[in-house]
Amino acid sequence: MQSKIMSMIEMITGKVLGFAVYVTAQVIILPLYFNTHIPLSQNIQIGLMFSLLAMIKSYGVRRLFNWMQWGRNNER
């Protein structure tokens, strides 16, 4: 079983890497396919918003599956 510290490190690492992928993809894809040129600062802001949404989604899915596995009576 993974410790809480290692779970936190894994989550943070995943989100930092996801953020880097989001921003890099935006910088490459938007000008190529949509002829949209956005300053890097705005690309970073958009990447932060997507990262926040991804964290909310991940938390919700994790809680749903935990509830499905253990039931409502075992909530902490």
PQR file with spaces between the fields and no chain letter, atoms N, CA, C, O and H, PARSE charges and radii, in Angstrom:
ATOM       1  N    MET     1       0.840   -1.183    0.000 -0.4000 1.5000
ATOM       2  CA   MET     1       0.000    0.000    0.000 -0.0000 2.0000
ATOM       3  C    MET     1       0.884    1.245    0.000  0.5500 1.7000
ATOM       4  O    MET     1       1.915    1.286    0.673 -0.5500 1.4000
ATOM       5  N    GLN     2       0.475    2.252   -0.756 -0.4000 1.5000
ATOM       6  CA   GLN     2       1.257    3.476   -0.887 -0.0000 2.0000
ATOM       7  C    GLN     2       0.979    4.400    0.303  0.5500 1.7000
ATOM       8  O    GLN     2      -0.165    4.550    0.733 -0.5500 1.4000
ATOM       9  H    GLN     2      -0.362    2.219   -1.302  0.4000 1.0000
ATOM      10  N    SER     3       2.043    5.014    0.825 -0.4000 1.5000
ATOM      11  CA   SER     3       1.879    5.936    1.946 -0.0000 2.0000
ATOM      12  C    SER     3       1.206    7.231    1.473  0.5500 1.7000
ATOM      13  O    SER     3       1.181    7.527    0.278 -0.5500 1.4000
ATOM      14  H    SER     3       2.972    4.892    0.476  0.4000 1.0000
ATOM      15  N    LYS     4       0.667    7.989    2.418 -0.4000 1.5000
ATOM      16  CA   LYS     4       0.012    9.253    2.082 -0.0000 2.0000
ATOM      17  C    LYS     4       0.997   10.241    1.472  0.5500 1.7000
ATOM      18  O    LYS     4       0.649   10.980    0.550 -0.5500 1.4000
ATOM      19  H    LYS     4       0.687    7.749    3.388  0.4000 1.0000
ATOM      20  N    ILE     5       2.229   10.257    1.984 -0.4000 1.5000
ATOM      21  CA   ILE     5       3.267   11.169    1.454 -0.0000 2.0000
ATOM      22  C    ILE     5       3.579   10.815    0.000  0.5500 1.7000
ATOM      23  O    ILE     5       3.659   11.696   -0.856 -0.5500 1.4000
ATOM      24  H    ILE     5       2.512    9.658    2.733  0.4000 1.0000
ATOM      25  N    MET     6       3.756    9.522   -0.271 -0.4000 1.5000
ATOM      26  CA   MET     6       4.060    9.106   -1.643 -0.0000 2.0000
ATOM      27  C    MET     6       2.867    9.374   -2.567  0.5500 1.7000
ATOM      28  O    MET     6       3.057    9.724   -3.731 -0.5500 1.4000
ATOM      29  H    MET     6       3.691    8.806    0.424  0.4000 1.0000
ATOM      30  N    SER     7       1.654    9.215   -2.063 -0.4000 1.5000
ATOM      31  CA   SER     7       0.465    9.540   -2.865 -0.0000 2.0000
ATOM      32  C    SER     7       0.459   11.022   -3.225  0.5500 1.7000
ATOM      33  O    SER     7       0.145   11.391   -4.357 -0.5500 1.4000
ATOM      34  H    SER     7       1.500    8.930   -1.117  0.4000 1.0000
ATOM      35  N    MET     8       0.808   11.872   -2.253 -0.4000 1.5000
ATOM      36  CA   MET     8       0.839   13.308   -2.506 -0.0000 2.0000
ATOM      37  C    MET     8       1.936   13.650   -3.518  0.5500 1.7000
ATOM      38  O    MET     8       1.713   14.452   -4.425 -0.5500 1.4000
ATOM      39  H    MET     8       1.063   11.572   -1.333  0.4000 1.0000
ATOM      40  N    ILE     9       3.107   13.052   -3.369 -0.4000 1.5000
ATOM      41  CA   ILE     9       4.204   13.299   -4.309 -0.0000 2.0000
ATOM      42  C    ILE     9       3.808   12.853   -5.711  0.5500 1.7000
ATOM      43  O    ILE     9       4.087   13.544   -6.691 -0.5500 1.4000
ATOM      44  H    ILE     9       3.289   12.400   -2.633  0.4000 1.0000
ATOM      45  N    GLU    10       3.155   11.693   -5.803 -0.4000 1.5000
ATOM      46  CA   GLU    10       2.703   11.196   -7.111 -0.0000 2.0000
ATOM      47  C    GLU    10       1.698   12.152   -7.738  0.5500 1.7000
ATOM      48  O    GLU    10       1.796   12.452   -8.927 -0.5500 1.4000
ATOM      49  H    GLU    10       2.928   11.132   -5.007  0.4000 1.0000
ATOM      50  N    MET    11       0.728   12.640   -6.958 -0.4000 1.5000
ATOM      51  CA   MET    11      -0.290   13.544   -7.468 -0.0000 2.0000
ATOM      52  C    MET    11       0.333   14.857   -7.940  0.5500 1.7000
ATOM      53  O    MET    11       0.005   15.348   -9.020 -0.5500 1.4000
ATOM      54  H    MET    11       0.648   12.397   -5.991  0.4000 1.0000
ATOM      55  N    ILE    12       1.221   15.419   -7.141 -0.4000 1.5000
ATOM      56  CA   ILE    12       1.858   16.687   -7.510 -0.0000 2.0000
ATOM      57  C    ILE    12       2.701   16.518   -8.768  0.5500 1.7000
ATOM      58  O    ILE    12       2.663   17.366   -9.658 -0.5500 1.4000
ATOM      59  H    ILE    12       1.488   15.020   -6.264  0.4000 1.0000
ATOM      60  N    THR    13       3.461   15.431   -8.847 -0.4000 1.5000
ATOM      61  CA   THR    13       4.277   15.164  -10.030 -0.0000 2.0000
ATOM      62  C    THR    13       3.403   15.047  -11.277  0.5500 1.7000
ATOM      63  O    THR    13       3.727   15.602  -12.327 -0.5500 1.4000
ATOM      64  H    THR    13       3.492   14.742   -8.123  0.4000 1.0000
ATOM      65  N    GLY    14       2.295   14.322  -11.150 -0.4000 1.5000
ATOM      66  CA   GLY    14       1.381   14.169  -12.285 -0.0000 2.0000
ATOM      67  C    GLY    14       0.794   15.489  -12.729  0.5500 1.7000
ATOM      68  O    GLY    14       0.674   15.743  -13.928 -0.5500 1.4000
ATOM      69  H    GLY    14       2.032   13.871  -10.297  0.4000 1.0000
ATOM      70  N    LYS    15       0.425   16.335  -11.779 -0.4000 1.5000
ATOM      71  CA   LYS    15      -0.178   17.620  -12.135 -0.0000 2.0000
ATOM      72  C    LYS    15       0.845   18.578  -12.750  0.5500 1.7000
ATOM      73  O    LYS    15       0.520   19.310  -13.684 -0.5500 1.4000
ATOM      74  H    LYS    15       0.523   16.129  -10.806  0.4000 1.0000
ATOM      75  N    VAL    16       2.068   18.578  -12.236 -0.4000 1.5000
ATOM      76  CA   VAL    16       3.119   19.438  -12.809 -0.0000 2.0000
ATOM      77  C    VAL    16       3.431   19.001  -14.239  0.5500 1.7000
ATOM      78  O    VAL    16       3.561   19.836  -15.135 -0.5500 1.4000
ATOM      79  H    VAL    16       2.332   17.983  -11.477  0.4000 1.0000
ATOM      80  N    LEU    17       3.551   17.689  -14.449 -0.4000 1.5000
ATOM      81  CA   LEU    17       3.812   17.196  -15.808 -0.0000 2.0000
ATOM      82  C    LEU    17       2.629   17.476  -16.725  0.5500 1.7000
ATOM      83  O    LEU    17       2.820   17.838  -17.886 -0.5500 1.4000
ATOM      84  H    LEU    17       3.446   17.010  -13.722  0.4000 1.0000
ATOM      85  N    GLY    18       1.408   17.314  -16.217 -0.4000 1.5000
ATOM      86  CA   GLY    18       0.223   17.622  -17.015 -0.0000 2.0000
ATOM      87  C    GLY    18       0.186   19.086  -17.410  0.5500 1.7000
ATOM      88  O    GLY    18      -0.135   19.417  -18.552 -0.5500 1.4000
ATOM      89  H    GLY    18       1.253   17.020  -15.274  0.4000 1.0000
ATOM      90  N    PHE    19       0.513   19.964  -16.472 -0.4000 1.5000
ATOM      91  CA   PHE    19       0.551   21.391  -16.759 -0.0000 2.0000
ATOM      92  C    PHE    19       1.549   21.687  -17.877  0.5500 1.7000
ATOM      93  O    PHE    19       1.249   22.450  -18.796 -0.5500 1.4000
ATOM      94  H    PHE    19       0.774   19.695  -15.545  0.4000 1.0000
ATOM      95  N    ALA    20       2.728   21.087  -17.797 -0.4000 1.5000
ATOM      96  CA   ALA    20       3.754   21.299  -18.837 -0.0000 2.0000
ATOM      97  C    ALA    20       3.262   20.805  -20.201  0.5500 1.7000
ATOM      98  O    ALA    20       3.516   21.438  -21.226 -0.5500 1.4000
ATOM      99  H    ALA    20       2.972   20.467  -17.051  0.4000 1.0000
ATOM     100  N    VAL    21       2.566   19.682  -20.204 -0.4000 1.5000
ATOM     101  CA   VAL    21       2.024   19.148  -21.460 -0.0000 2.0000
ATOM     102  C    VAL    21       0.940   20.073  -22.005  0.5500 1.7000
ATOM     103  O    VAL    21       0.917   20.352  -23.203 -0.5500 1.4000
ATOM     104  H    VAL    21       2.360   19.167  -19.372  0.4000 1.0000
ATOM     105  N    TYR    22       0.025   20.559  -21.129 -0.4000 1.5000
ATOM     106  CA   TYR    22      -1.040   21.461  -21.577 -0.0000 2.0000
ATOM     107  C    TYR    22      -0.464   22.710  -22.227  0.5500 1.7000
ATOM     108  O    TYR    22      -0.874   23.088  -23.325 -0.5500 1.4000
ATOM     109  H    TYR    22       0.044   20.332  -20.155  0.4000 1.0000
ATOM     110  N    VAL    23       0.482   23.348  -21.556 -0.4000 1.5000
ATOM     111  CA   VAL    23       1.032   24.609  -22.072 -0.0000 2.0000
ATOM     112  C    VAL    23       1.803   24.361  -23.368  0.5500 1.7000
ATOM     113  O    VAL    23       1.657   25.115  -24.330 -0.5500 1.4000
ATOM     114  H    VAL    23       0.815   23.041  -20.664  0.4000 1.0000
ATOM     115  N    THR    24       2.612   23.321  -23.400 -0.4000 1.5000
ATOM     116  CA   THR    24       3.365   23.006  -24.618 -0.0000 2.0000
ATOM     117  C    THR    24       2.424   22.712  -25.782  0.5500 1.7000
ATOM     118  O    THR    24       2.647   23.185  -26.897 -0.5500 1.4000
ATOM     119  H    THR    24       2.731   22.708  -22.619  0.4000 1.0000
ATOM     120  N    ALA    25       1.377   21.934  -25.527 -0.4000 1.5000
ATOM     121  CA   ALA    25       0.416   21.613  -26.586 -0.0000 2.0000
ATOM     122  C    ALA    25      -0.279   22.867  -27.100  0.5500 1.7000
ATOM     123  O    ALA    25      -0.467   23.020  -28.307 -0.5500 1.4000
ATOM     124  H    ALA    25       1.196   21.551  -24.622  0.4000 1.0000
ATOM     125  N    GLN    26      -0.663   23.767  -26.193 -0.4000 1.5000
ATOM     126  CA   GLN    26      -1.319   25.007  -26.607 -0.0000 2.0000
ATOM     127  C    GLN    26      -0.396   25.861  -27.466  0.5500 1.7000
ATOM     128  O    GLN    26      -0.823   26.411  -28.481 -0.5500 1.4000
ATOM     129  H    GLN    26      -0.510   23.643  -25.212  0.4000 1.0000
ATOM     130  N    VAL    27       0.864   25.974  -27.065 -0.4000 1.5000
ATOM     131  CA   VAL    27       1.819   26.804  -27.807 -0.0000 2.0000
ATOM     132  C    VAL    27       2.018   26.253  -29.217  0.5500 1.7000
ATOM     133  O    VAL    27       2.219   27.015  -30.163 -0.5500 1.4000
ATOM     134  H    VAL    27       1.211   25.527  -26.240  0.4000 1.0000
ATOM     135  N    ILE    28       1.962   24.934  -29.355 -0.4000 1.5000
ATOM     136  CA   ILE    28       2.179   24.306  -30.671 -0.0000 2.0000
ATOM     137  C    ILE    28       0.891   24.221  -31.481  0.5500 1.7000
ATOM     138  O    ILE    28       0.880   24.580  -32.658 -0.5500 1.4000
ATOM     139  H    ILE    28       1.798   24.315  -28.587  0.4000 1.0000
ATOM     140  N    ILE    29      -0.186   23.754  -30.874 -0.4000 1.5000
ATOM     141  CA   ILE    29      -1.413   23.425  -31.610 -0.0000 2.0000
ATOM     142  C    ILE    29      -2.217   24.659  -32.014  0.5500 1.7000
ATOM     143  O    ILE    29      -2.683   24.744  -33.150 -0.5500 1.4000
ATOM     144  H    ILE    29      -0.177   23.461  -29.917  0.4000 1.0000
ATOM     145  N    LEU    30      -2.384   25.609  -31.108 -0.4000 1.5000
ATOM     146  CA   LEU    30      -3.236   26.759  -31.435 -0.0000 2.0000
ATOM     147  C    LEU    30      -2.756   27.527  -32.670  0.5500 1.7000
ATOM     148  O    LEU    30      -3.576   27.814  -33.542 -0.5500 1.4000
ATOM     149  H    LEU    30      -2.006   25.540  -30.185  0.4000 1.0000
ATOM     150  N    PRO    31      -1.478   27.872  -32.787 -0.5600 1.5000
ATOM     151  CA   PRO    31      -1.054   28.580  -34.009  0.2800 2.0000
ATOM     152  C    PRO    31      -1.133   27.707  -35.266  0.5500 1.7000
ATOM     153  O    PRO    31      -1.472   28.197  -36.343 -0.5500 1.4000
ATOM     154  N    LEU    32      -0.820   26.410  -35.127 -0.4000 1.5000
ATOM     155  CA   LEU    32      -0.803   25.534  -36.306 -0.0000 2.0000
ATOM     156  C    LEU    32      -2.189   25.274  -36.875  0.5500 1.7000
ATOM     157  O    LEU    32      -2.380   25.335  -38.090 -0.5500 1.4000
ATOM     158  H    LEU    32      -0.545   26.011  -34.252  0.4000 1.0000
ATOM     159  N    TYR    33      -3.142   24.990  -36.026 -0.4000 1.5000
ATOM     160  CA   TYR    33      -4.450   24.549  -36.496 -0.0000 2.0000
ATOM     161  C    TYR    33      -5.527   25.629  -36.455  0.5500 1.7000
ATOM     162  O    TYR    33      -6.511   25.544  -37.191 -0.5500 1.4000
ATOM     163  H    TYR    33      -2.987   24.941  -35.039  0.4000 1.0000
ATOM     164  N    PHE    34      -5.359   26.631  -35.617 -0.4000 1.5000
ATOM     165  CA   PHE    34      -6.404   27.636  -35.469 -0.0000 2.0000
ATOM     166  C    PHE    34      -5.916   29.042  -35.784  0.5500 1.7000
ATOM     167  O    PHE    34      -6.672   30.006  -35.656 -0.5500 1.4000
ATOM     168  H    PHE    34      -4.560   26.700  -35.020  0.4000 1.0000
ATOM     169  N    ASN    35      -4.644   29.167  -36.201 -0.4000 1.5000
ATOM     170  CA   ASN    35      -4.055   30.465  -36.530 -0.0000 2.0000
ATOM     171  C    ASN    35      -4.276   31.477  -35.395  0.5500 1.7000
ATOM     172  O    ASN    35      -4.536   32.656  -35.631 -0.5500 1.4000
ATOM     173  H    ASN    35      -4.031   28.384  -36.305  0.4000 1.0000
ATOM     174  N    THR    36      -4.162   30.973  -34.155 -0.4000 1.5000
ATOM     175  CA   THR    36      -4.361   31.796  -32.968 -0.0000 2.0000
ATOM     176  C    THR    36      -3.025   31.947  -32.253  0.5500 1.7000
ATOM     177  O    THR    36      -2.407   30.956  -31.865 -0.5500 1.4000
ATOM     178  H    THR    36      -3.950   30.015  -33.963  0.4000 1.0000
ATOM     179  N    HIS    37      -2.593   33.162  -32.084 -0.4000 1.5000
ATOM     180  CA   HIS    37      -1.318   33.420  -31.427 -0.0000 2.0000
ATOM     181  C    HIS    37      -1.603   34.085  -30.074  0.5500 1.7000
ATOM     182  O    HIS    37      -2.027   35.239  -30.003 -0.5500 1.4000
ATOM     183  H    HIS    37      -3.096   33.967  -32.399  0.4000 1.0000
ATOM     184  N    ILE    38      -1.358   33.324  -29.016 -0.4000 1.5000
ATOM     185  CA   ILE    38      -1.643   33.779  -27.658 -0.0000 2.0000
ATOM     186  C    ILE    38      -0.317   33.955  -26.931  0.5500 1.7000
ATOM     187  O    ILE    38       0.567   33.107  -27.049 -0.5500 1.4000
ATOM     188  H    ILE    38      -1.014   32.387  -29.074  0.4000 1.0000
ATOM     189  N    PRO    39      -0.166   35.040  -26.184 -0.5600 1.5000
ATOM     190  CA   PRO    39       1.081   35.225  -25.423  0.2800 2.0000
ATOM     191  C    PRO    39       1.302   34.077  -24.420  0.5500 1.7000
ATOM     192  O    PRO    39       0.349   33.467  -23.934 -0.5500 1.4000
ATOM     193  N    LEU    40       2.556   33.807  -24.130 -0.4000 1.5000
ATOM     194  CA   LEU    40       2.903   32.716  -23.213 -0.0000 2.0000
ATOM     195  C    LEU    40       2.216   32.880  -21.859  0.5500 1.7000
ATOM     196  O    LEU    40       1.789   31.895  -21.258 -0.5500 1.4000
ATOM     197  H    LEU    40       3.330   34.302  -24.524  0.4000 1.0000
ATOM     198  N    SER    41       2.107   34.121  -21.376 -0.4000 1.5000
ATOM     199  CA   SER    41       1.468   34.341  -20.073 -0.0000 2.0000
ATOM     200  C    SER    41       0.016   33.868  -20.084  0.5500 1.7000
ATOM     201  O    SER    41      -0.457   33.299  -19.100 -0.5500 1.4000
ATOM     202  H    SER    41       2.454   34.922  -21.864  0.4000 1.0000
ATOM     203  N    GLN    42      -0.689   34.098  -21.184 -0.4000 1.5000
ATOM     204  CA   GLN    42      -2.072   33.625  -21.270 -0.0000 2.0000
ATOM     205  C    GLN    42      -2.131   32.110  -21.441  0.5500 1.7000
ATOM     206  O    GLN    42      -3.043   31.465  -20.923 -0.5500 1.4000
ATOM     207  H    GLN    42      -0.305   34.560  -21.983  0.4000 1.0000
ATOM     208  N    ASN    43      -1.172   31.537  -22.159 -0.4000 1.5000
ATOM     209  CA   ASN    43      -1.104   30.076  -22.273 -0.0000 2.0000
ATOM     210  C    ASN    43      -0.899   29.447  -20.893  0.5500 1.7000
ATOM     211  O    ASN    43      -1.478   28.403  -20.591 -0.5500 1.4000
ATOM     212  H    ASN    43      -0.432   32.060  -22.580  0.4000 1.0000
ATOM     213  N    ILE    44      -0.082   30.077  -20.068 -0.4000 1.5000
ATOM     214  CA   ILE    44       0.154   29.570  -18.714 -0.0000 2.0000
ATOM     215  C    ILE    44      -1.133   29.666  -17.901  0.5500 1.7000
ATOM     216  O    ILE    44      -1.464   28.737  -17.164 -0.5500 1.4000
ATOM     217  H    ILE    44       0.388   30.924  -20.313  0.4000 1.0000
ATOM     218  N    GLN    45      -1.859   30.768  -18.024 -0.4000 1.5000
ATOM     219  CA   GLN    45      -3.127   30.910  -17.305 -0.0000 2.0000
ATOM     220  C    GLN    45      -4.132   29.838  -17.733  0.5500 1.7000
ATOM     221  O    GLN    45      -4.805   29.242  -16.891 -0.5500 1.4000
ATOM     222  H    GLN    45      -1.590   31.523  -18.623  0.4000 1.0000
ATOM     223  N    ILE    46      -4.230   29.599  -19.027 -0.4000 1.5000
ATOM     224  CA   ILE    46      -5.136   28.569  -19.533 -0.0000 2.0000
ATOM     225  C    ILE    46      -4.700   27.196  -19.014  0.5500 1.7000
ATOM     226  O    ILE    46      -5.536   26.385  -18.615 -0.5500 1.4000
ATOM     227  H    ILE    46      -3.684   30.083  -19.710  0.4000 1.0000
ATOM     228  N    GLY    47      -3.395   26.940  -19.023 -0.4000 1.5000
ATOM     229  CA   GLY    47      -2.881   25.673  -18.506 -0.0000 2.0000
ATOM     230  C    GLY    47      -3.207   25.479  -17.034  0.5500 1.7000
ATOM     231  O    GLY    47      -3.532   24.370  -16.608 -0.5500 1.4000
ATOM     232  H    GLY    47      -2.716   27.599  -19.347  0.4000 1.0000
ATOM     233  N    LEU    48      -3.121   26.558  -16.250 -0.4000 1.5000
ATOM     234  CA   LEU    48      -3.485   26.479  -14.830 -0.0000 2.0000
ATOM     235  C    LEU    48      -4.963   26.160  -14.650  0.5500 1.7000
ATOM     236  O    LEU    48      -5.332   25.379  -13.773 -0.5500 1.4000
ATOM     237  H    LEU    48      -2.857   27.458  -16.596  0.4000 1.0000
ATOM     238  N    MET    49      -5.807   26.764  -15.479 -0.4000 1.5000
ATOM     239  CA   MET    49      -7.244   26.475  -15.392 -0.0000 2.0000
ATOM     240  C    MET    49      -7.537   25.011  -15.721  0.5500 1.7000
ATOM     241  O    MET    49      -8.314   24.357  -15.025 -0.5500 1.4000
ATOM     242  H    MET    49      -5.507   27.398  -16.191  0.4000 1.0000
ATOM     243  N    PHE    50      -6.913   24.502  -16.782 -0.4000 1.5000
ATOM     244  CA   PHE    50      -7.116   23.090  -17.140 -0.0000 2.0000
ATOM     245  C    PHE    50      -6.578   22.177  -16.046  0.5500 1.7000
ATOM     246  O    PHE    50      -7.181   21.146  -15.748 -0.5500 1.4000
ATOM     247  H    PHE    50      -6.282   25.033  -17.348  0.4000 1.0000
ATOM     248  N    SER    51      -5.456   22.544  -15.450 -0.4000 1.5000
ATOM     249  CA   SER    51      -4.892   21.736  -14.368 -0.0000 2.0000
ATOM     250  C    SER    51      -5.835   21.702  -13.165  0.5500 1.7000
ATOM     251  O    SER    51      -6.028   20.650  -12.556 -0.5500 1.4000
ATOM     252  H    SER    51      -4.967   23.381  -15.693  0.4000 1.0000
ATOM     253  N    LEU    52      -6.418   22.847  -12.824 -0.4000 1.5000
ATOM     254  CA   LEU    52      -7.364   22.899  -11.713 -0.0000 2.0000
ATOM     255  C    LEU    52      -8.581   22.028  -12.007  0.5500 1.7000
ATOM     256  O    LEU    52      -9.031   21.274  -11.143 -0.5500 1.4000
ATOM     257  H    LEU    52      -6.261   23.702  -13.319  0.4000 1.0000
ATOM     258  N    LEU    53      -9.110   22.128  -13.214 -0.4000 1.5000
ATOM     259  CA   LEU    53     -10.246   21.279  -13.596 -0.0000 2.0000
ATOM     260  C    LEU    53      -9.881   19.800  -13.524  0.5500 1.7000
ATOM     261  O    LEU    53     -10.689   18.983  -13.084 -0.5500 1.4000
ATOM     262  H    LEU    53      -8.745   22.739  -13.916  0.4000 1.0000
ATOM     263  N    ALA    54      -8.670   19.453  -13.953 -0.4000 1.5000
ATOM     264  CA   ALA    54      -8.235   18.055  -13.903 -0.0000 2.0000
ATOM     265  C    ALA    54      -8.141   17.558  -12.465  0.5500 1.7000
ATOM     266  O    ALA    54      -8.492   16.412  -12.183 -0.5500 1.4000
ATOM     267  H    ALA    54      -8.014   20.117  -14.311  0.4000 1.0000
ATOM     268  N    MET    55      -7.671   18.406  -11.557 -0.4000 1.5000
ATOM     269  CA   MET    55      -7.590   18.010  -10.147 -0.0000 2.0000
ATOM     270  C    MET    55      -8.980   17.792   -9.556  0.5500 1.7000
ATOM     271  O    MET    55      -9.200   16.826   -8.826 -0.5500 1.4000
ATOM     272  H    MET    55      -7.386   19.337  -11.787  0.4000 1.0000
ATOM     273  N    ILE    56      -9.912   18.680   -9.867 -0.4000 1.5000
ATOM     274  CA   ILE    56     -11.281   18.538   -9.368 -0.0000 2.0000
ATOM     275  C    ILE    56     -11.901   17.253   -9.905  0.5500 1.7000
ATOM     276  O    ILE    56     -12.549   16.513   -9.165 -0.5500 1.4000
ATOM     277  H    ILE    56      -9.733   19.465  -10.460  0.4000 1.0000
ATOM     278  N    LYS    57     -11.700   16.993  -11.188 -0.4000 1.5000
ATOM     279  CA   LYS    57     -12.233   15.777  -11.802 -0.0000 2.0000
ATOM     280  C    LYS    57     -11.625   14.535  -11.172  0.5500 1.7000
ATOM     281  O    LYS    57     -12.346   13.591  -10.849 -0.5500 1.4000
ATOM     282  H    LYS    57     -11.174   17.594  -11.789  0.4000 1.0000
ATOM     283  N    SER    58     -10.316   14.519  -10.993 -0.4000 1.5000
ATOM     284  CA   SER    58      -9.643   13.363  -10.405 -0.0000 2.0000
ATOM     285  C    SER    58     -10.132   13.097   -8.991  0.5500 1.7000
ATOM     286  O    SER    58     -10.356   11.946   -8.617 -0.5500 1.4000
ATOM     287  H    SER    58      -9.730   15.285  -11.255  0.4000 1.0000
ATOM     288  N    TYR    59     -10.297   14.142   -8.212 -0.4000 1.5000
ATOM     289  CA   TYR    59     -10.777   13.985   -6.843 -0.0000 2.0000
ATOM     290  C    TYR    59     -12.194   13.410   -6.842  0.5500 1.7000
ATOM     291  O    TYR    59     -12.491   12.488   -6.082 -0.5500 1.4000
ATOM     292  H    TYR    59     -10.115   15.077   -8.516  0.4000 1.0000
ATOM     293  N    GLY    60     -13.053   13.946   -7.681 -0.4000 1.5000
ATOM     294  CA   GLY    60     -14.426   13.472   -7.751 -0.0000 2.0000
ATOM     295  C    GLY    60     -14.527   12.011   -8.161  0.5500 1.7000
ATOM     296  O    GLY    60     -15.292   11.244   -7.576 -0.5500 1.4000
ATOM     297  H    GLY    60     -12.811   14.694   -8.299  0.4000 1.0000
ATOM     298  N    VAL    61     -13.754   11.633   -9.165 -0.4000 1.5000
ATOM     299  CA   VAL    61     -13.765   10.235   -9.618 -0.0000 2.0000
ATOM     300  C    VAL    61     -13.229    9.321   -8.520  0.5500 1.7000
ATOM     301  O    VAL    61     -13.789    8.253   -8.274 -0.5500 1.4000
ATOM     302  H    VAL    61     -13.132   12.256   -9.640  0.4000 1.0000
ATOM     303  N    ARG    62     -12.152    9.733   -7.863 -0.4000 1.5000
ATOM     304  CA   ARG    62     -11.571    8.924   -6.781 -0.0000 2.0000
ATOM     305  C    ARG    62     -12.572    8.742   -5.645  0.5500 1.7000
ATOM     306  O    ARG    62     -12.714    7.636   -5.123 -0.5500 1.4000
ATOM     307  H    ARG    62     -11.697   10.601   -8.063  0.4000 1.0000
ATOM     308  N    ARG    63     -13.273    9.815   -5.253 -0.4000 1.5000
ATOM     309  CA   ARG    63     -14.257    9.720   -4.175 -0.0000 2.0000
ATOM     310  C    ARG    63     -15.433    8.840   -4.585  0.5500 1.7000
ATOM     311  O    ARG    63     -15.938    8.063   -3.775 -0.5500 1.4000
ATOM     312  H    ARG    63     -13.158   10.713   -5.677  0.4000 1.0000
ATOM     313  N    LEU    64     -15.878    8.957   -5.857 -0.4000 1.5000
ATOM     314  CA   LEU    64     -16.977    8.130   -6.346 -0.0000 2.0000
ATOM     315  C    LEU    64     -16.616    6.651   -6.270  0.5500 1.7000
ATOM     316  O    LEU    64     -17.400    5.844   -5.771 -0.5500 1.4000
ATOM     317  H    LEU    64     -15.467    9.587   -6.516  0.4000 1.0000
ATOM     318  N    PHE    65     -15.440    6.295   -6.761 -0.4000 1.5000
ATOM     319  CA   PHE    65     -15.043    4.892   -6.755 -0.0000 2.0000
ATOM     320  C    PHE    65     -14.797    4.395   -5.339  0.5500 1.7000
ATOM     321  O    PHE    65     -15.070    3.234   -5.036 -0.5500 1.4000
ATOM     322  H    PHE    65     -14.803    6.951   -7.166  0.4000 1.0000
ATOM     323  N    ASN    66     -14.286    5.259   -4.468 -0.4000 1.5000
ATOM     324  CA   ASN    66     -14.120    4.867   -3.065 -0.0000 2.0000
ATOM     325  C    ASN    66     -15.482    4.584   -2.433  0.5500 1.7000
ATOM     326  O    ASN    66     -15.644    3.607   -1.702 -0.5500 1.4000
ATOM     327  H    ASN    66     -14.064    6.203   -4.714  0.4000 1.0000
ATOM     328  N    TRP    67     -16.454    5.444   -2.720 -0.4000 1.5000
ATOM     329  CA   TRP    67     -17.803    5.246   -2.195 -0.0000 2.0000
ATOM     330  C    TRP    67     -18.416    3.956   -2.754  0.5500 1.7000
ATOM     331  O    TRP    67     -19.067    3.207   -2.025 -0.5500 1.4000
ATOM     332  H    TRP    67     -16.322    6.238   -3.314  0.4000 1.0000
ATOM     333  N    MET    68     -18.203    3.705   -4.056 -0.4000 1.5000
ATOM     334  CA   MET    68     -18.743    2.491   -4.665 -0.0000 2.0000
ATOM     335  C    MET    68     -18.118    1.235   -4.053  0.5500 1.7000
ATOM     336  O    MET    68     -18.795    0.221   -3.883 -0.5500 1.4000
ATOM     337  H    MET    68     -17.675    4.314   -4.647  0.4000 1.0000
ATOM     338  N    GLN    69     -16.834    1.304   -3.727 -0.4000 1.5000
ATOM     339  CA   GLN    69     -16.145    0.144   -3.178 -0.0000 2.0000
ATOM     340  C    GLN    69     -16.483   -0.079   -1.707  0.5500 1.7000
ATOM     341  O    GLN    69     -16.736   -1.211   -1.296 -0.5500 1.4000
ATOM     342  H    GLN    69     -16.284    2.127   -3.866  0.4000 1.0000
ATOM     343  N    TRP    70     -16.489    0.980   -0.918 -0.4000 1.5000
ATOM     344  CA   TRP    70     -16.614    0.834    0.527 -0.0000 2.0000
ATOM     345  C    TRP    70     -17.974    1.214    1.070  0.5500 1.7000
ATOM     346  O    TRP    70     -18.290    0.886    2.214 -0.5500 1.4000
ATOM     347  H    TRP    70     -16.283    1.900   -1.252  0.4000 1.0000
ATOM     348  N    GLY    71     -18.775    1.886    0.295 -0.4000 1.5000
ATOM     349  CA   GLY    71     -20.107    2.259    0.739 -0.0000 2.0000
ATOM     350  C    GLY    71     -20.141    3.535    1.553  0.5500 1.7000
ATOM     351  O    GLY    71     -19.116    4.024    2.028 -0.5500 1.4000
ATOM     352  H    GLY    71     -18.518    2.153   -0.634  0.4000 1.0000
ATOM     353  N    ARG    72     -21.313    4.049    1.700 -0.4000 1.5000
ATOM     354  CA   ARG    72     -21.516    5.320    2.393 -0.0000 2.0000
ATOM     355  C    ARG    72     -21.157    5.225    3.864  0.5500 1.7000
ATOM     356  O    ARG    72     -20.695    6.216    4.430 -0.5500 1.4000
ATOM     357  H    ARG    72     -22.146    3.652    1.314  0.4000 1.0000
ATOM     358  N    ASN    73     -21.344    4.095    4.504 -0.4000 1.5000
ATOM     359  CA   ASN    73     -21.121    3.957    5.947 -0.0000 2.0000
ATOM     360  C    ASN    73     -19.649    4.043    6.354  0.5500 1.7000
ATOM     361  O    ASN    73     -19.349    4.210    7.536 -0.5500 1.4000
ATOM     362  H    ASN    73     -21.719    3.290    4.044  0.4000 1.0000
ATOM     363  N    ASN    74     -18.754    3.934    5.420 -0.4000 1.5000
ATOM     364  CA   ASN    74     -17.325    3.929    5.747 -0.0000 2.0000
ATOM     365  C    ASN    74     -16.657    5.252    5.402  0.5500 1.7000
ATOM     366  O    ASN    74     -15.430    5.302    5.323 -0.5500 1.4000
ATOM     367  H    ASN    74     -18.998    3.799    4.460  0.4000 1.0000
ATOM     368  N    GLU    75     -17.424    6.337    5.191 -0.4000 1.5000
ATOM     369  CA   GLU    75     -16.846    7.638    4.858 -0.0000 2.0000
ATOM     370  C    GLU    75     -16.087    8.210    6.041  0.5500 1.7000
ATOM     371  O    GLU    75     -16.468    7.998    7.192 -0.5500 1.4000
ATOM     372  H    GLU    75     -18.421    6.296    5.255  0.4000 1.0000
ATOM     373  N    ARG    76     -15.006    8.940    5.758 -0.4000 1.5000
ATOM     374  CA   ARG    76     -14.179    9.527    6.819 -0.0000 2.0000
ATOM     375  C    ARG    76     -14.422   10.991    6.955  0.5500 1.7000
ATOM     376  O    ARG    76     -13.810   11.643    7.800 -0.5500 1.4000
ATOM     377  H    ARG    76     -14.696    9.112    4.823  0.4000 1.0000
